Amino acid sequence: MSRAFIALGSNLEAPAEQVRAALAALAENDGVRLVRASSLYRTAPVGYLDQPDFINAVAELDTSLSPHQLLDTLMEVETRFGRVRTFRNAPRVLDLDVLLYEGVTLDDERLTVPHPRMHERAFVLVPLAEIAPEVAVGTHGTAAQLAAGLACDDIRKYDDAV
């Protein structure tokens, strides 16, 4: 089994419920064991700004899947949840990304690990630092170090009552 971290996000159709349901769906897959998941975070959109805020989280998995098999599994879950790819940074019912995969550095036409922009994104680093503060993010530093160095004005823990 290898340790992997994935990002989860949604800003359509009850986003918090989508993220929670995606965690449950991932845990049902052969070759994937959900170790832990971060809290949910409300975050402002990046890129295309004329859309609702996102609910984001990060999960740690133990997996017997290869990085590409894990990506295929994530894409299958996205499709099952109704993900439609319209344009870059578009609103979406579910977005799942491979962030890190233990012992693997990879850059091909389908997958880049570590995720190429994760070290710049509070919506990834804050939840990652919550569950794995000492995990190395490529050569950039640990999740906790990187999260501490980012402006985190547009991210806050999600409260269902709000």
DOPALO-801589 format. One line per 5 residues: number of its first residue (from 1); for each residue z, y, x of C-alpha. Coordinates in nm, 3 decimals. Example, Ala and Ser with C-alpha at 12.3 -4.5 7.8 and 13.67 -1.06 7.14 Angstrom:
<midrens>
1	0.780 -0.450 1.230 | 0.714 -0.106 1.367
</midrens>
This chain:
<midrens>
1	0.000 0.000 0.000 | -0.079 0.351 0.116 | 0.088 0.673 0.013 | -0.133 0.933 -0.153 | -0.073 1.267 -0.323
6	-0.280 1.395 -0.612 | -0.297 1.726 -0.795 | -0.308 1.743 -1.173 | -0.407 2.043 -1.380 | -0.506 2.137 -1.734
11	-0.555 2.454 -1.935 | -0.705 2.322 -2.262 | -0.582 2.121 -2.560 | -0.203 2.124 -2.503 | -0.213 2.131 -2.121
16	0.145 2.012 -2.057 | 0.087 1.708 -2.276 | -0.246 1.641 -2.100 | -0.078 1.640 -1.758 | 0.206 1.417 -1.876
21	-0.036 1.176 -2.042 | -0.252 1.168 -1.727 | 0.053 1.068 -1.521 | 0.118 0.783 -1.763 | -0.250 0.679 -1.758
26	-0.254 0.671 -1.378 | 0.059 0.456 -1.369 | -0.119 0.198 -1.588 | -0.399 0.142 -1.335 | -0.402 -0.168 -1.117
31	-0.355 -0.071 -0.755 | -0.164 0.249 -0.838 | 0.212 0.295 -0.860 | 0.352 0.634 -0.953 | 0.635 0.706 -0.707
36	0.732 1.049 -0.836 | 0.590 1.360 -0.992 | 0.680 1.724 -0.953 | 0.793 1.953 -1.227 | 0.519 2.116 -1.430
41	0.418 2.467 -1.325 | 0.237 2.740 -1.516 | -0.020 2.908 -1.293 | -0.282 3.178 -1.322 | -0.644 3.062 -1.298
46	-0.829 3.086 -0.966 | -1.195 3.182 -0.934 | -1.302 3.228 -1.295 | -1.024 3.442 -1.442 | -1.129 3.472 -1.810
51	-0.944 3.160 -1.922 | -0.593 3.045 -2.014 | -0.323 2.975 -1.757 | -0.303 2.625 -1.614 | -0.027 2.369 -1.615
56	-0.019 2.203 -1.272 | 0.176 1.925 -1.104 | 0.155 1.700 -0.799 | 0.224 1.326 -0.795 | 0.299 1.085 -0.515
61	0.139 0.743 -0.549 | 0.154 0.412 -0.370 | -0.191 0.263 -0.388 | -0.387 -0.036 -0.270 | -0.709 0.149 -0.356
66	-0.923 0.302 -0.083 | -0.956 0.682 -0.092 | -1.295 0.655 -0.265 | -1.166 0.398 -0.515 | -0.875 0.633 -0.590
71	-1.120 0.918 -0.646 | -1.322 0.697 -0.882 | -1.004 0.613 -1.073 | -0.914 0.981 -1.105 | -1.263 1.067 -1.227
76	-1.249 0.784 -1.481 | -0.918 0.917 -1.616 | -1.065 1.269 -1.636 | -1.362 1.136 -1.833 | -1.136 0.939 -2.067
81	-0.943 1.260 -2.137 | -1.262 1.446 -2.224 | -1.333 1.635 -1.902 | -1.670 1.809 -1.913 | -1.798 1.974 -1.597
86	-1.974 2.296 -1.695 | -1.937 2.536 -1.403 | -1.712 2.583 -1.099 | -1.353 2.677 -1.191 | -1.427 2.642 -1.564
91	-1.152 2.576 -1.816 | -1.079 2.205 -1.833 | -0.880 1.953 -2.028 | -0.788 1.767 -1.709 | -0.849 1.808 -1.337
96	-0.733 1.543 -1.089 | -0.779 1.578 -0.713 | -0.693 1.364 -0.413 | -0.488 1.591 -0.186 | -0.365 1.360 0.088
101	-0.406 0.993 0.169 | -0.175 0.843 0.429 | -0.337 0.808 0.770 | -0.679 0.923 0.648 | -0.889 1.221 0.746
106	-1.221 1.211 0.566 | -1.510 1.446 0.500 | -1.819 1.309 0.328 | -2.043 1.405 0.038 | -1.790 1.274 -0.219
111	-1.446 1.339 -0.079 | -1.261 1.553 0.174 | -0.907 1.452 0.270 | -0.688 1.644 0.322 | -0.816 1.856 0.034
116	-0.995 2.145 0.207 | -0.826 2.437 0.027 | -0.485 2.296 -0.055 | -0.313 2.484 0.228 | -0.411 2.813 0.057
121	-0.307 2.728 -0.299 | 0.043 2.788 -0.431 | -0.036 2.582 -0.742 | -0.068 2.279 -0.511 | 0.183 2.357 -0.237
126	0.481 2.458 -0.453 | 0.485 2.132 -0.653 | 0.402 1.931 -0.338 | 0.690 2.094 -0.151 | 0.920 2.010 -0.443
131	0.862 1.635 -0.406 | 0.763 1.601 -0.038 | 0.863 1.912 0.160 | 0.811 1.748 0.500 | 0.466 1.601 0.433
136	0.207 1.733 0.679 | -0.088 1.918 0.529 | -0.351 1.841 0.788 | -0.287 2.052 1.097 | -0.165 2.352 0.896
141	0.206 2.262 0.877 | 0.437 2.099 0.627 | 0.418 2.155 0.254 | 0.746 2.348 0.262 | 0.637 2.573 0.550
146	0.305 2.651 0.386 | 0.454 2.711 0.040 | 0.710 2.951 0.190 | 0.429 3.151 0.351 | 0.227 3.203 0.031
151	0.259 3.469 -0.234 | 0.386 3.279 -0.534 | 0.376 3.556 -0.795 | 0.140 3.364 -1.023 | 0.333 3.036 -1.038
156	0.649 2.949 -1.225 | 0.814 2.634 -1.352 | 0.693 2.546 -1.697 | 0.948 2.552 -1.975 | 0.841 2.377 -2.295
161	1.049 2.624 -2.494 | 0.848 2.924 -2.374
</midrens>
